[in-house]
Amino acid sequence: MKLLKRILIYNLFIFCTLILAPARIAAQDGTNAYTFLNIPTSTLAYGLGGVNISNIHDDVYAADRNPGLLGAEIDMQLGVNYMRYVGESNFAGVKFGRRAGEHGAWAAGIQYFGYGKIKGADVNGVLTGEFSPKDMVFNVTYAHDINSNWRGGATVKYIYSSYDSFSAMALATDIGVNYFNPDADFSFSAMVANLGGQVKRFNDKYDRLPIDLRLGVSKSFGTLPVVFSVTAWNLTKWHLPYFDNGDGTKDDAGEVKDKFMSNFFRHLIFGADFTPSDNFRIGLGYNYKTRTDMSTYKRSFLSGFSVDMGLDVRSFSIGVALAQPHTGATTFMLNLSTKLYEF
């Protein structure tokens, strides 16, 4: 009876948060910082367009995609990740997950975001030397089965940033639910990401977290071993204008695009996950927002597309993902995980 009450209270808390979050978010103003929180740690998520909250996969990094995806099947799993990002940026992290009874699980991890060396200068332009800006995220996730089809989870994140002599701290939480019907191979998820705020500021200015409401569905059709996913994000606001740089000539100097269809597709991410066997999978994603955001650069044909591959070899799972937002930035991600009880 006590366990049932805890589950009911937990479910009610998630439901109320998902319903009330848009009203809280809409009342905010100012600009967002901490956008690194939206950079994926999972090669599956990166390959399927950068954000995916509904694809079911036995991976400890599922907790970062949506805490409602974490379950008891992810037991004693240890994962490490590395990402070579734009410029001199290098990101890395480690995560561990373990079951908590028959219907629950927890996970804990740390993620590091390093941006290379930057030359510092004072207000007069005099060089003061080099510094290495960085961000770090410490996170803990707990998830529990609500019933045979529904699961809910929450992640608490402590965020620390250090830029030269300045530092800041913030607290955030991700709250998500997932519905999965294995007979129909259908998955539906809803989550609120990065709900929280700063507890220590860089200066007098308050930087807001990139709070976001997301919905996602994943579904296969017939005997085809492909799971298709559609993820809707940035649902706290409709208008997502971008600047189209044109062709660079005087006759086409560029313009701001804020039309219905561009806004509609900038909210959507599409993915297809092909799994011909239990030990191998390959994914392809398309993110229209990434492609249009890069329109002010020398964009490549592949901008907006991403691809990933996963392979299970004995006791290890290996994942790699690639994307090229523009010609000057080919990004690469690597995941390596293992179940410790198999040793």
Disulfide bonds with the S-S distance in Angstrom:
none
